[in-house]
Amino acid sequence: MTESPFSRLDPEAILSSIERATGRRLLNICRPHASYINRVYEVQDEEGNFLVAKFYRPGRWSREALEDEHKFVADCADRELPVISPLPLAGGTSLSSCENILFAVYPRCGGRLVDEYTDEQWLELGRLLGRLHAIGGLGQAPGRNRLHPQQTSRTQVDYLRANDLIPAHLLPEFIDVVDELLETITPLFEGVDVVRLHGDCHTSNLIHRPGESFFIIDFDDMVVGPPIQDLWMLLPGYLEESRLELALLLEGYEMFHSFDRSTLTLVEPLRAMRFIHYMSWCAKQYIEDGATLVNDDFGSPAYWQQEIADLKDQALVIGESLGRALS
């Protein structure tokens, strides 16, 4: 493990950099928020306004990739989609830097998470995502990842191998399972239309405000990929167990954007890719900032044995789902 890339951030540096970037005088308040990847702080200006500053982990995204994220959010805000846009900073950009760490500043926007959606809320979420993807299709994001087995997933597997994180006696089995899985699912992604996506659309990134619509927040994992990516993680279970919720989502979605129902075959492959994504995400935490480990067992033989077993199980689920699609 190396020194945390955020080790030079202290309250004085944080507050002074935000003051310079926003032109606002701040009170002596700097509250950290929970965040595994980035560093997030709540501050308050002298007029009583609360702001949230996000300091991006160095090396994770290029400046171009962060600008792509902010451009997508701005496009959404311009079309009155409920998002939280970064504030304009000195120099007319939405990014500034502190100790060579890029950061953005947002107005604080409270709200609550919803544990279980009503039928009307499923429809509302469908409308929200339909509008989001209609906007996503209007622009490009050249600095962002393409969600594809041979691009994002293969890169993540290569990262795990390059850092010698998998025990040597388990590595051959892991590679065999992953290679076979990616070979199986790759043809399913060929010819599929892609747009700018939120990329990490689960319930914790949707907040509800009384009397208002849902807000979609945290575009940090924005990707270019098939629209189904932003739908499947909201479902309460596997596809066969979530037909009612899916039907309501799509009913709302198709009011604003067409949906290719053949891409439902991508749900279980995308779930497998999510497994690989999560392994890589935990690995980066372990390597770059051990203070924020997500899984205490990460890297142990037991951890990798369980991951291999989960990938094998998911490969069986994918085979069954493809069999149903062809029958």
N, C-alpha and C positions, 0 to 999 in steps of 0.2 A: 504494500500500500504506500502511496505517496502522500505528501502534504496536501491537505485540502486546498482546492483552488480558491476557496473563499477565505483562507486564513487571514488575508489582509483586510477583510471587511470588519470594521468596528463601528460603533454608533456614530462617532464623530465623522468618519469618512462617509458613511451612508447619508447622514443628514446634510452635510455640506455639499455632497454631489447632487442630491435631490434639489437643494436650494438653488444651486447654480443652473441646473437643467430646467427648472420650472419657473424661476424668478420669484418664488414665494418664500417668505420667512416662515420657518418651522418652529414649533415648540420643541422642547427637549423630550420628545416621546419617540421611541423606536421599538415597536413591539414585533418580535418575530412571529411569523405564521408557520404552521407545519408545511413542509415541502421537502420531498426527497431529492429531487433533481436540482432545482434552482434554490435560491434564497429569496424569501418574500418577507417584507416588513411593512407594518402599518405605521404611518406618521400622521401628524396633524399640523395644519398651518395656523397662523396667528388669527385667522378669521374663523377658525373652528371647523374647517373642512377636513375630513379624513381622506387620506390618500393611501394607496397600496403600491409599493414599488417592488418590481420583480427583477432580481439580478440573475441573469442567465448563466448557467454553468459554462465556463470557458471550454471551447473545443467541441461542444455538443452540436451547435448549429452555427453555420456561417452567418455573417451579417446579411447576405442575400436571402438566406432561408428565413431569418427573423423578419426581414422586410416583406417577404412573401406572406408571412403570417399576418402582419399588421395590415397589409394591403387587402387581404381577404376579409379581415374584420371590418376595415373601413368600407369596403364594398357592401358588406351586410348592413352596416349602420346607415349608409347612404340610402338604402332601400328599406329602412325602418324595420329591419329584423332585430329582435331584442338581444343584443350583444353588449359587451362592455368594452369600449374602445380605449386604447392608450391615449393619453393626453399629448398634444403637440408640445415639443420641448425646444430648447434653444437651438437655433439653426434651422428650424422648420421641419425637423424630423421627429419621429416618435421614439428614437433610440438615443441614449447617451452612454457615457462610460465612467466607471470609477475603478481605479487601480487596474485598468485594462479589462474590466468586466463590463459587458454591455448590460444596460438595464432600461426598463420602461416603467412609466408611472400611470396608474389608473385611478379613477375615482372609486371610492369604496361603495360597493353595492351589496346590501344585505339581502337575505332571502333564506328560504328553508329547503331542505331536500324532501322529496316525497318518496316514502317507502313503497307504497302500492298505488298504482294509478287507477283512476276510474275509467270507464269506457270513454267518457267525454275527454279526459286527459290524454288517452291514447290517440284519439282523433286529433287533438290539439298538437301533440308531439309530431304526428305525421305531417300536419300542415307546416309546422316549423321546419322539419327536415326537408320537405319538398321545396319550400322557399329557399332554404340554405343551399341545396344542390342546384337549383335553378340559377342562383347567383354564382355558385362555384363553377358552373359551366361557362360563365362569361369571361373568365380570365385564365391566365396561366400562372404556374408557380415553379419556375425552372430550378430554383434552389432547394426545393423540397423533394423528399423521397417518393419514389413510385412504389406503391403497395403491390408487390408481386413476389411469388415464391423465389424466383431466381435473382431478385434484387434485394429487397429488404431482408427476407428470411435467410438467404444465402450469405449476405453480409454479416448478419448476426451470428450465424453458425461459425463463420470464419473468425469472427472476433473471439468467440469462446475458445476455439482451437489455438489461435495465435497467442493467447495468454495462459495456456497450459492449465486451464481451470478444471478440466475433466480428468479424474484419475486414470492413469494409463491402462489399467486392466478393464475399465469400462468404456474407454474411448472407441474401440472398434465397433462395439455394439451400438453405441450412440450414433456414430457416423452412418452405420448401415441403416438404422431406423430412420434417421433424418433424410438420407439420400433417397431411400425408397419412397418416403412420404412426399418429398418435394417433386420427385419424378412423376408420382401419381397425380398430384394436384395441378402441376404447372400447365398442362394443356387446357384446363378449365378456364384459365385466365386469358387465353388468347382470343383476340377480337372483341373483348369486353370494353364497352365505353367507360372512360374514366373522367372524373371531375375533381376539382378541389374539394376536400372533405375536412370535417373536424378531425376525424381519425381516432379519437378516444372518447366516443360518445356513450358514456355510461351514466347511471343515475346521479353520481356525485358531481357531474359536470352540467347538470340541469338544476337550476334553482327556481323556486316559485315565490313570487311576491304577491301578497294579498291584493286582489283587484286588478292584477296585471297578468300578462301571459308568462309562460316559462321563459327564462333567460338561458341561453346556452353560453357557457363560460370556458375559459382555459383552452385556447387553440394551440397550445404548446406542441402537441403531437400531430399537427396538421400534415396531411399527406395528399398525394394525388392517387386516386384509386377508384374502385367500383362503388357506387352509392350504397350497396347493401352493407358495407363496412359500418356505416353510421346507424344502421337499424338493428343489426343482430345483437349487439351487446346490451340493448335495452330489454330484450325479451327475457321473460322470467325463467326460461329453461331451454332445452333443445327444441329445434324447430317443430318436431312432431307434437311437442307438449305445449306449444305456444301459438297454435293456429288462430285462435280468437284474437289475441293481442296483435298478431301480425296482420290479420285482416283489417283491424281498426287502424293500425299504423298506415297501411297502404291506402286505405280509403281516404284518410286525410292527406297523405303524401300526394296522391294522384290528382288532387284538386289544383296543385301548383306545378307538378313536374311528372313527366312520364316515368314509369318504372319497368325495367326489363325483368319479368318474372323468372326468366330462365336463370338469372343470376342467384336465385335462391339456392342453387346447387353449390354456391361458394360459401355458404354459412359455416359448414363444418370444416372445410379447408381453412377458412379464415380463423376459426377457433384454434386449429392446430398451429397456425402461424402466430397466434396470440401467445400460445405456450412458449414458442421459441423467442418471441419478443420479450416476454417476461423474464426468461432465463438471462438473456443478454442485458436487460435492464438491471437485474440484480447484480450481474457481473460488473457492470460499470460502477454501481454503487460500491461494491467491494474493493475494486481497484482504485477508484478515484477519490473515494471519501468514506472510509470505513466507519466513520462516526454515524452514518445513516444507514446501516445495514437493515434490510427489510426482513430477511430470513436468517435466524441464528444458525441454522444448519447449512447455510449455503456453502457449496464446495465440498461437503463431506460425501463419502461414498453412498451413504443412505439417501442423501438429497438426489444425487444423480441416478441412483437406482429407481427412485420414485418418478423422476422426470422421464426416464426411458419407458417405464411401465405406462405412464400417462400418455406418452406419444403412441405407444403400441395400441392402447385402448382407443385413442382417437382415430388411428388409422382404420380400425375395425368399424367405428361409427361412420367414417367417410365412405368406406366400402358399402355399408348397408344403405346409406343415403343415396349413393350413386345408383345402387341396384334398384331402389324404389323409383328413382327418376327415370330409369330406362324401361321400367315395367309398364 
